[in-house]
Amino acid sequence: MWHCLFIICSTLWSTGLANPQLNLPTPQPEIFYNGYTPNVATTPAQLRADRDRSQRYGPPYAENEGGTSIDDGLDDFRYGQTYDERMRLGYAYPTPRLNFSDRADDSPFSADQQGNRGQDNRYANHNYGPTSSSTERNYGNFNDQPNYNVYNPNPNANVNYNNLNDPYVNNGNVEFVGNDRNRFQSPYQSNQDRFNLNQGYQERQRYQQDRRYQQELEKLRNLLVETDQKGSLECTANVAAQWNFETNVNDYTQTEALNAQQRYVEYQRITAEQSKRINKDLIFDRRLYRQLMLQSEVGPNSLSLDVLDRYNRLLNEMLFLYNDASICAYQQPFQCDLHYIPHLKDIMAKSRDWDELQHTWVEYHRKAGRGMRDNYEQLIDVMQDVAAANNVSNGGEYWFLAYESGNFRQDMDIVWEQIRPLYESLHSYVRRKLRDYYGPDRINRIAPIPSHILGNMYGQSWSNVLDILIPYPGRKLIDVTPRMVEQGYTPLLMFQLAEEFFTSINMSAVGPEFYRNSLFEQPLDRRVLCEPSAWDFCNRHDFRVKMCTDINQRSLVSVHHEMAHIQYFLQYRHLPKVFRNGANPAFHQAVGDAIGLSVSTPKHLQTLGLLQRSLDESSYDINYLFTMAIDKVAFLPFALSLDNWRYDVFSGNANKRVMNCHYWNLREKYSGIKPPVLRSEMDFDVGAKYHIPANIPYIKYFFSTVLQFQLYRSMCRAAGQYVPNDPRKPLHKCDIYRQPAAGNLLKQLMAKGASQPWQEVLQETLGEGRLDGSALREYFAPLEEWLRQEALRTNEYVGWNYDGDYCKRSIETAGLQIFGGYYNAAASPLLSLLLLGLSSWLSYSLL
């Protein structure tokens, strides 16, 4: 008797589902609201779900006591987001008990109740781990009768793969490759088959030509279409509930939004469990294989209920400590209600008092980070369970899973080495200007920079100390805000200008529905979460932006950024829902930022009539590029060190007992930054950054910052606006406005969505199959040359030297100030000797 070729067929294919717990939510009519009426009716559709809000925007509904958002994501200067790559928040729902006792055991797509197809199959879906080059292929028992096998007429034959040209380059006949194998990629690729006419190819042909196999494969395709339709309806209903809440914040809409999240998480869990039970080894269609793989992964929500509950409790406890952290004001011990937003962030940005900045930094890191260290150590253990549930070897590999590379950390380090010379030149100049301001007794000319004087709590952006650093103080930076006000700009006009920008490069108009449903201004009658964001309602026609638009230059760039997300939605809306996303978690952000590079050029602002004359002086160029660099270039080593630290602690490369010191070692290595006072393993300084207690990946910001320049360079080349080594057409002055060739290239990239690995997307659209830091270097080439000349003129040291330990295991050495690159360097010689002896004694005692 021949059954369905996948195990869920018997429970889903008939109209009367045999197992009631597999009854997926029944699609309801598309009911959603734009949030303009404070009273909305409860409908079944509002209980549907999509990915939780934290996937797209950060923490769901987290606020401080003052009612303002506590997310420090604005520190990243990223103008809002769309989808994030992970499903970080789970819910303790009853696990769907899937009964597969009546499944088709003889199906070629069958698996056992744990989804296994043989011994030691933990990584079967992702094809991680080695295999022998000569393997006896056993597809299970496909026999209708004991002595008859439809698919393998010679079951004793060994298939030898030794004659393959290169078993690690997507070879069509490789049953399974090593760690270089893309986890979403089927081992059978049609574009390779004609070059490998060997036994493996012939065996595959026998499967594909078998009539019953084709019938079962068609059933699988139909089931995926049905799942996609239901998933889209669920997504639409959930996004509507989230929209209702964020455009009309009250207890009722918050409850509805939380219920919608819960409903969708349950739906995703069921769908993922079903997808995991499909034997993917006999799926030769790459697209089908990738669709099933993406559908099978739900991150922490794949955990058992007790472990999932523990995971959620750990995150909630750490976020509570983060949100509740407050300190006393400097030299005001009775004013102790200062929170990061808005008080401490403002102090770090505006104060130029060394002692006040140091007090603020030390106290905030003590209050926000130290208390959550024990919880984070427990989270490290739970992440190993998350990795195992998602078929990867450890938590570090899981952390970079979405980037489909077996050597992703090493790849990012290679990219950083491309950019490092520019960063070191920038770092050297900034250190000199800060030393001139604060004095050589506090900042050493060859040492790392203390992190508290860079205008930001984390030292991730240096824009707030531009008044100290600006190369040409007499040359004002471009600010078209007064002209915008003078010319009567409105939020609606700004979005219409952004739409016209995209239509001028041969991209799509957004249509009247977008303007009717979006929210561009802060309403007067209700509270709205004003963080800029782009929304895809998963029905292929309803796309919206939520933004409380100000009339200024920054908002003008932000509007174009959000409209780039909308264009991305429009270009990939033809794909199945699981592919309607960026090629990896960084692509959406990179596309929006690449458009921002063009919009912010003086050439484009002049085209809009907001600048009356061209600014061709080199001093204006240097100021403009420097302002960009202290935001974008300075940010890169921070983002890289943050997630490389998480990779190390999740994978076990860094011991829990020294993880705070390991963090500062990475900050010194990548950034040339050190703490303002000596730290110890009693501290947990990295926990003061929101994304750590929330367990939100950060490497996508590094990736997107580099990728935006790579995309921008390719569009400018296509438009003829950038010619390498031609001083008349430098990259930083390129404007792709009214250049259809640039738009066509971007459309090609967007239209692929997540249907292919990002490496293939870049190769097919840009002709560059990897992330490349050279485009960023080309963009900042005039500034880099200027910085080089400045270093020669001032005889400034480029780079930094490790000038002593910044972190000790023992608390006895904590609290010693760092001056001039050395602890208490300005103190008496006797005190220095005492400190040296104390340090030596501690080093000996800790051996």
N, C-alpha and C positions, 0 to 999 in steps of 0.2 A: 504494500500500500504506500503510495507516494503522498507525502504531506507537504506543507509549505516549507520553503527552504530557509525560513528563519523562524525562530521559536515563538515570536509574538504573533505570528500570523493566526494561529488557532484562537487567540484570545481577542484579536482586534478585527479580523477580516469580516467576520459575519456581522450582520446588523444587530443581532442579539448577543451581547458580550457575555461570554461564559463566566468570567470572573468580575463581579461587580466592582472590586477595588481597582480594576484596570479601566473602569469607565472614565475616560477622559472628559473634562468639562465640556458640556454641550455648547457649541457656539451660539451666542445670542446676537441679536441685531446690534450694529455698531452704534452704541450710545456713548457720547462723550460730551463734555461741556468745556466752554472756554473760560469759565471761572468768573464771568462778569456779573453773575447774580449771586448774592451771598447765600441764598437758600436754594440748594439743589436736592432733588429727590434721590433717594436710594434706589438703585436698580441692580438687578443681578449682574449687569455688565460691569458695574463698578467693583465687583469682587474678583475680576480677572487680574492678571498680573503680567508684568514684564520684569526685566532686571531691576533690582532695587535702585533707589535713587543714588546710593553711594557709588554705584558703578559709574554714574555719569557725572556727578557733581561733588562727591565727597560725603560728609556725614549726613545721614538723614535726620532732619529735624533737630539737630543739636544746636543749642543756643546757650549763651551765658545768661547771667541773671538780669542783665540789662536789656535782653531781648535781641541782641545783635548776634550775627553768626560768629561762631568761634573758629571756623575753618580758616587756617592761615594760608590756604591755597592762593589767596590774592598776593601773597608774597612772591609767588612764582611769576607774576605778570603774564599770565597765560590767557587772559580774556575769556574765561569760561571754557567749558568742555562739552563733549557729547558722551559717548559710551566709554567706560573704563573696561579693561580687559578681564577683570576678575569678578567672581561672585564671592565677595568676602563675608557678607552677613548671611547667616543661615537662620533657620527657624526650627524650633523643636516640634515638628509635626509627627503624627503617627506614620511610621514607615509603611509604604504600600507593600502588602504581602502578596507577592506575585506568585500565582500558582501555575506552574508549568508542567504539571503532571501529565497533561494531555498534549504536550507539545510534540512536534515531529522530530523524534530522535534521529531519524534516518535522513534528515534534510542536510544538504551540503552547507547550509548556513546555521545549523543547529549548534547549541552549546549546552553545557550542563547548567544547573540552577545557579551556579556562581559565575556563569559566563565563561567557564574554562573549556579548553579544547585540548587537554593533555596535561601532562605533569609540568611543574615549574613554569607556569604560564602567567606569572604576575604581570609581565610587561608585554603580553601578546598584542594588545591593541596598539601600543606605541612602537613595537618592534625595537626595543632597546636591548642591548646585550649581544654577545657573539653567537654565531652558529658555525657549524662546520661547513666547508665548501662542498662537501658531498653529503647529501641528506636524502634519506628515504622518505618520500612524500607520502603521508598517510592522511587521507581526507575523511577518515571515519568509515562507518558502515553505511554505504548507500544502496545496499542490496534489497531488492524486492524479494529475491530468492537467494538461498545460501551461497550458490556458486556463480552468481552473476553480478558483475559490477559495471554499471553503465559508464562511469567516467574514467576508470583506469583499467583497461583490459589486461594490463600487465602489472599487477600490484606488487610483484617482486622486483621490479626494475628500480634501479637507483638512478636518480637524476643528478648528473655531474655538472656543476657550475664552473668548473675550473677553466673552461674555455672562454669565459666572458672577457671582454676587452678590459673593462674596469668595473669591478663590482660595487664601487662606491659613487658612481656618477649616474644615478637614476636609471640604471640599466633595466630594460624591459623584462628580463627573465630572472632577475634576482628575486628569489623568494623572500629575502629578508637581508638587510645589510646591517652594518654596525651602528655606532653612535652618530655617524654622519647622516643617517637615514632620517628624512623628514617624517615626523610622526603622523602627519595627516596625509601622507602620500602613499598611494597604492603601489605595491611592488611591481605592478604590471602597467607599463606605460605604452600606449598605442604608438606614440611617435618614435619609439625605440625598436619596436618589434621587427620591422623590416630589415634591420641591420643584424639581427640575431636569430637566424633561422635554424635553431637547434631543437633539441628534444623538449626543452621547457616551453618553447614557443608552440610546438606541435601539441603538447599536452593542453596548453591553454586553449588552443583552437578547438580541441575536442570538447572542452567544456562549453565554449561559446556556441558551438554548432549544435549542441544537443537541444532538442526541442523542449524537453521538460525543464532543463536548466533555464532556458529563455523565458518560459512561462513563469517560473518562480521569481526570476529577476524582475520581470514586468510587474508582478505583484508587489515586490519590494519598492519599486519606483512609485507605484500608485499609492502605497502606504505613506511614503515620504511626502508625496504631494498633499495627502490628507492631513498629515501631521503639520506640515507647513501652514496650511490654511487655518487649522485650529490654533496653532501657535501665534499666528498673526492676529487673530481675533482676541486671544488672551492678552497679547501685547497691547493692542489698541485700548482695551478696557483699562488695563493697569496704567498706561501712560496718561490716560484721561484722568484717573484718580490722582496721580501725582501732580498733574497740571492744575487740577482743581485746588489742591492744597497749596501749591506754591504761588498761585495767583489769588488766593483768598485764605489766608492763614487763620484757622480757628480750630477748636477741638473737634468739631464734627468732620471737617475735611481731613484733618490729620488721622482720625480713626479710620476713615474710609481708605486713605492712602496706605496705612499700615495693613489693613485687611487685604487690599489689592496685592500688596507685596507678598503677603503670606500665600495667597491663592496661586500666584504665579510660581513661587518657589516650589510649591507642591506639584504643580503641573510640570515644571522642569525636571524635578526629581524622577517623576514617573517616566517621562520621555527618555531621560538619560539612562535609567535602569533598563528600559526596553531596548534602547540602542546598543547598550553594552552586551546584550545577550545575542546579538546578531554576529554570526561568524563572518568576520570581514576578510578572512584569508582567501575566499573565493570571489571577492568583488574585484573585478579587473578594471572597472570604470573609475578613473582617478577622481572625477567630480563626485560621483556617488560615494566613493570611499571617504573623501574629505568631509562630505556633508554628514555622514554617520559619525565620524570622529569628533567633529565639532559639537555635534548634538549629544555626544556621550559625556562631555565634560562639564561639570557644574561646580568645580572647586570644592570648598569646604562643605557644601551641601551634600556631597557624596559620603560624608562621614556617617557613622552610626549615630543614633539619636543621643546617646549619653555623651559621646565625644563631641558632637556638634553643640550640645548644650554647654559643655565645658568651654569650648572655643568661644562661644558667644559671651559667656559670663566673663571670661578673661578680657575680651575686648571692651565690654561695657565697664568693667571695673577700671581699666586703664584710662578709658575716655572720661570717666567721672573724675579721676585724679587730674587729668589734663585740663578739663573744663573748669574745675574748681580751684585751680592754682591761682593764688594771689599773694602779693608781697607788700611789704611796707615801703613807703617812699624813702628816698635817700635823705638821711638826717631828720626824718620825721617819723619816729617810731609809733606814733598813734594814728597815722594814716596808713592803714594796712588793707585796703580794699582795691589795690591796683591789679587789674587783670591784663593779660597779653593784649587783647583787643578791647578797648582802644588805647589804654594807657601806656603799657610798656612798649608796644610797637611804635608809638609816637615818640616816646623818650629816646629809644634807640635810633630813631631816624633824625631827630632834631637836636638832641643834646650834644654838646662838644666838651663836656666836663668828663675827663678821664675817670675820676673816682665815681661819679654818678653812674656812668655807663658800666663800670666794673661791678658796682653794687647791684645794679639792675640785672646784669647778666648772671652773676653768681646766685643771687637769690631766686630768680625765676627758674634756673636749671635745677636748683635744689628742690624747690617746691613742685615743679611740674614733672621732673624726671625721676628723682631718687626713689620716690614711693612706689613706682610701678616696676621696679627691677625684678622683684620676685615673680610677679605675674608674667613678665616677659620671658623669664627663664622657663616658666611652665608653657608659654605659648610656643617656644622653640620645640618642645617635645611634641606638642599637638600638631605642629606643622609637619612632623615626620609622618603622622597618621594621615594628614591631608595628602601628602605626596604618595603614600602607599595606595590611598583610595583612588588616586588619579593615575595610577600605574607609572610612577616615576620613582627613581631610586632614593631621593632624599629631598628635604625641604628646599635646599638651594636650587636643585634642578627644577623643582616645581615653580619656584619664584620666577624663573625666566622661561617657563614652558610656552607662553604665548608667542615667543619669538622664533620658534621652530629652528633652533640651531643647537647642535651638540656642544658648541664651543662659544656660546654667546658672550660670556664674561671676557674671554680672551679677545674676541672680536671687538668688543667695546674698548678694551685697553689699547688695541691697535689703532682704533679711530682716535682715541685720546692722544696717543703719541704723535699723530699727525698734527694735532691742534696745540700740543704742549708748548712749542717754541713761541707761538703768539701769546699764550697765556703767561709764560714766564716774563716776556717783555712787558706785558701789561702789569703784572704783579710787581716788577721792579720799579716801574714808574710810580705806581700807587704807594708803594712802601716809602719811596723818597719824599713824596708830597706829604704823607702822613708824618714822616720823621721831621720834616721842616715845620709842621704844624704843632706836634706834641713834644718835640725835642729828642735829641739823640740819646738822652739818658733813659728814655722809655722804649724806643724802637731802634733796634740794631740794624745796621745797613746790610747785613748778610743773613739775617735770621728770618724765620717765618713771621707773619703779621699777627698780632693778637686779634682775636676774632671780634671783640666787643666794640671796636672803633670803626667798623666798616659800614655803619648805618643800618644794620639789620641784625636781629637776634641771632641768626644762624650764619651770618657772613656769606649768604648765598647770592646777594645782589648788592652792588656798591653804589647804586644810583642816588641814594639819599645823602651821600657825602660828595656829590658832584661839585658843590661850592668850594670844596677844598682841592679837588682833583682836576678841574676843567683845564685843558691845555691853554686855551686862549680866553681868559676872562673877559676881555673887552669885546668879544664877538658874541652877540646874543644868539641863543638857540632859536630855531624856527618854532614859532607858536602862532597858528592861524586862528586860535580861538576868538580873538577880538573881531577878526574879519567875518567869521561865521556868525557871530552875534549881529554884527553890523548888517550882514546880507540877509538876515531873517531866517536862518536855518532852523528847521524843526525836526523832531525825531522822524516823522514820516518822510520828509525830504531826504534825510540822511540814508534811510533804507532804500528809497527809490534811486538815489545815486549809486548805492552799492549794487542794486539789481542792474542798473544800466552799465556798470563796470563789467559785470559778467556777460551780459548780452553782447557787449562790444567785442568780446573775445570768443564769440560763437558758442556761448553756453546758454542755458535755459532760462526763460523768464519764470518767475515764481507763481504768477497768477493771482487773481483777486482773493481766492480763499486764504492765501497766506496773510494778506493784509487785514482781512476781516477777522481772523482768529488770533493773530499774534498780539502781544502786549509790548508796547514800546515806551510807555510812560508810567510813572508811579501813580496809581489811582488815589484819589482823595478819600474814598469811602471805606477802604479796607487795607489790611496789611498784606504786603507782597514780599516774597523773597527775591531781592533785586539782582542777585548774581546773574550775569549774562549767560544764557544757555540756549542751545538749539535743540529742537524736539522733533523726533520722528514718531508719528503715531501708528506706524507699522501697517498702514492700509494703502500705501503707495500713492496717496494724494494729499494727505493732511500733514503739512510741515509747518512748524511755528518757531518763533523766537520770543523769548521772554527777556526783557532788558529795560531797566529804568534809565533811559538814555539822557545823558547830559549834553549840552551844546558846547562841546570842546573838541580839540584835536584828538585826544585820546579816545573819546567815544566814537569819533569818525572812523578810526582804525579798527576799533572793536566791532563796530557795525559790519564792516567788510569781512572781518574774521568770522562772525556768526553766519553771515550770508554764504561764506565758503562752505560751512557745514551743511547748510541747506542745499547747496549745489551738489555736494557729495551725496546727500540723500536722494536727490533727483536722478543722479546718474546711475546709481546702483539699485534703483527701486524695482527693476525687472527681475532681480535675482531672488532665489528662495530666502526666507527670513534669516536663516543661519548664516548666509553670506552677506547680508545687508549690514556691513560694518567695514571699518578700515582694514587694510591688508594685515596690519598688526595694530596694537593699541596706540601707537604713536602717529599713525598716518593722518587721522582726522586733525589732530593738533598741528601737525607739520604743514598741511595744506592751508589751513587758516592763517598760520604765521607767514607762510610764503607770500600769500596775497597781501598781508600787512606790510611786508617789505616793499612791495611795489607802491602801495597806496601812500606810504609815508615819505616817499621821495619828494624833494622839492619840485622835480619836473611834473609829477602828477598834481601836486597842490597848485602849481602854476596853471596847469590845464584846467583845473576847476575854478580858476579865478580867485583863489585864496592867497596867492603870492603875486605881487605886481612885477617883480623883476627876478631875474636869475641870479643865484648866488654861486659864482664860479671861483671865488677865492679859496685857496687851499686851507686857510684857517677855519672857514666854515665847514669844509669837508672833514677836517680832523676833529673838530668839536662834535659834528654829527656822528661820525664813526665811533668816537670815543664814548659818547653817550650810549650807543648801541652795545659797545663791547663790555662796559661795566655792568650791563644787565645780562646779556646773552652769553658772552665768553666767560665772565666771572662765575656764572651759574653752573657751568658744565662740570667742573671737578667736584662741586658739592653734591650734585645729583648722582654722579658716578660713585663717589665714596659712600653715599648713604645706602645705595642698594647693593654695592659690592660688600659692604659690611653685613647686610642682611643675608646675602648669599653665603658668606663665610659662617655666620652663626647658625643658619639653618642647615647647612651641609656638614657642620661639625669641623670645618677647617679652623675655626676660632673657638677656643674654650669659653664656656660661660663665665668662668672665674676671672677672665681678663678681657671681657668684651667691651668694657668702657675704654680701656687703654687701647684696644685694637681699633676702636672708632677714631681715636685721636691720632693713632699712627697712620691711618688712611687719610685723615684730613691733612696731616703734614705732608704725606707722600704726594697726594694729588693736588692740593690747594695751596700749600705753603702757608697754612693757617694753624695757629696754636691757641689754646685756651688762655684767658687772661690770668688765671691762677692755676696752680698745680692741682690736678685732679687725681681721684683715687677710684678703686673699685667699689667704694661705698656709693659713688655717684652713678647716674645713668643718664648722661647728658643728651644722648641721641633721643631719649624719650620725650624731650621737650619739643620735638618737631611733631606736628599733628599726625603725619602719615605713619609714624611708628606705632603709636597705640591703636590707631585705626586699621593698621595692617594693610595699607594701600600702597601698591607698587609706585616707585618713583623713577625707575629707569626710563620710563616712556618719555619723561621730560628731557632727559639727556638725548635720547634717540630723536625726538621730534625737533629739538633745537638744532641738531646737526642736519637732519633731513630737510628742514625748511630751506636751507641754503643750497642743498643739492637740487631740490625741485626748482627753486628760483633760478639757478644757473641754467638748467636745461630749458626752462621756458624762455629765458632771455636769449639763449643761443638760437632757439627755434624762431624767435621773433626778430632776430638780427639786431637786437639791442645791446648785446655784449659780444665783444670780440677780444679774446685773450691777448694781452700784450699791446693792445691798442689804447693809448691814453685818452683818445676821444670817446671811447665807449667802455668806461669802467663798469664793473658789475654793480657797484653800490648806487649808480645813477640810473639803472635800468627801470623802465616803466612799461609793463606789458599791456597797458590800457589801449584798446583798439588794435590788438594784435591777435587775430584769429588763430595763427599758427601756435601761439602759446596756449590758447584755450583748448585747441584740439588735442594737444599733448596731455593737458590736465584731465580732459574728459576721458581719454583712453585709460589713464591711471585710475580715475574714480570709478569707471564703469565695471572694473573687475571686482570691486568690493573685497571680500575676504575669500573669494572663490579659488585663489591660488596663493601659494607661499609668497611672502613679501619680496623675497629675493627674485622670484620669477617676474613679479609685477614690475619691479624696478628695471630688470633686464629688458623686458619687452617694451617698456615705455621710454626709459631714459637711456638704455644701452649700458647701464651700470648695475651689476647684479649684487652689489653690497653697499652698506653705508660707507660714505666717503667724506672725510673731513677736509679734503682739499678745497671744496667749494667755499667753505667758511673762510679758509685762509685767503682765497682769492678775493672774497668780498672785503675783507679787512686789510688787504695788501697795502693800501696807502697809509693806513694807521700803523701797521707793523713796521714799515720802513721809517716812519716818523719816530716811533718809539725806539728803534735801533739807533737812529741818529741822536736822540736825546740821551740814551745810555752812554754813547761815546762822548758826547759833549760834557756830561756831568761825571764821567768815570764811575757810573753806577754799576754795582754788581748785579748780574742777571741770574736769577735762580735763588736758591736758599740753601743754607746748611743746617743740619740738625744740631741744635745748640743745647741739648740736654733733655732729660726726660720731662715729658709734659703730663705724665700720669703714672701713679704708683699703685701697687696692690694695696699698700697699707695706708690707713687714714692718717697716720701720724705725720705724713709729709704733705698732706693736703692743706690748702689755704695759704701757701706761700706765694707771694706776688711775683709776677714775671715782669721785669723791667729790662729794657735793652736787649732782650733775647736771652737773658740769664736770670735765674731766680735771685732777686734782691741784688742785682749787679751794682746798684748805686749805694749799697750798704757798706759798712766798715769791713776791712780785710779780716778782722777777727771773726765777725759774724759769718763771713763767707767761708772761712775755714771750718767753723762749727757746722754749717749747713753741709759742707762737703763730707765731713766726718759722719754726720747723721745719715746722709744718702748712702755712703759706703756701708755703714752698719746695716741699713735696711736691705740693701742689695744682698749682703752676705746672709742675713737672716731668712731671706725668701728663697734661697737656693734649694 
